[in-house]
Structure formats: C-alpha cells, structure tokens
Amino acid sequence: MVQYSVYARVCNGLDAVAKHKARLYSYLPDNGSVRLLVITEKQYETIEILVGNYSEDDTPFVCEQLSIF
C-alpha cells in the first residue's frame, strides 16, 4: 500500500487527462507526493479481482465503496 487515500477520475480522452494533470500540478502539497496513473479503457478491461478461498469460519468484512468522480 502506498497510502490510505486513493482517488479515481474518469476522463474522456487525453485532452481531459492533460487538463486534470495540470490541475494536480497546481495543487501539489508542499510536504508529500501525488502519484498519477493513467490507464486506457482497454487496460481497465483486463483488471482481475483476486479472491482467496472462502470458508464458513471466515468473518465477513466491511467494504468501503470506491467513488469515481
């Protein structure tokens, strides 16, 4: 894990990516870092969700929903 906060934004095209990248640069924190990862729709389609074996003894866990804005 790199950090606790992960934010996602859907952009329609590389022009929108460039606009939001410039916005990120203008709001960089004085002490800290921001990581930007750009993936295409084709790359996103290949995401795999890896889940281990479930047994009835496992306690359920609470998932926090990912907000894409």
Contacts in CASP RR format, 6 or more apart in sequence:
PFRMAT RR
TARGET T0000
AUTHOR 0000-0000-0000
METHOD contacts of the structure
MODEL  1
MVQYSVYARVCNGLDAVAKHKARLYSYLPDNGSVRLLVITEKQYETIEIL
VGNYSEDDTPFVCEQLSIF
2 35 0 8 1.000
6 66 0 8 1.000
7 69 0 8 1.000
8 66 0 8 1.000
8 67 0 8 1.000
8 68 0 8 1.000
8 69 0 8 1.000
9 20 0 8 1.000
9 68 0 8 1.000
9 69 0 8 1.000
10 68 0 8 1.000
11 17 0 8 1.000
11 20 0 8 1.000
17 38 0 8 1.000
21 36 0 8 1.000
24 34 0 8 1.000
24 36 0 8 1.000
28 34 0 8 1.000
END
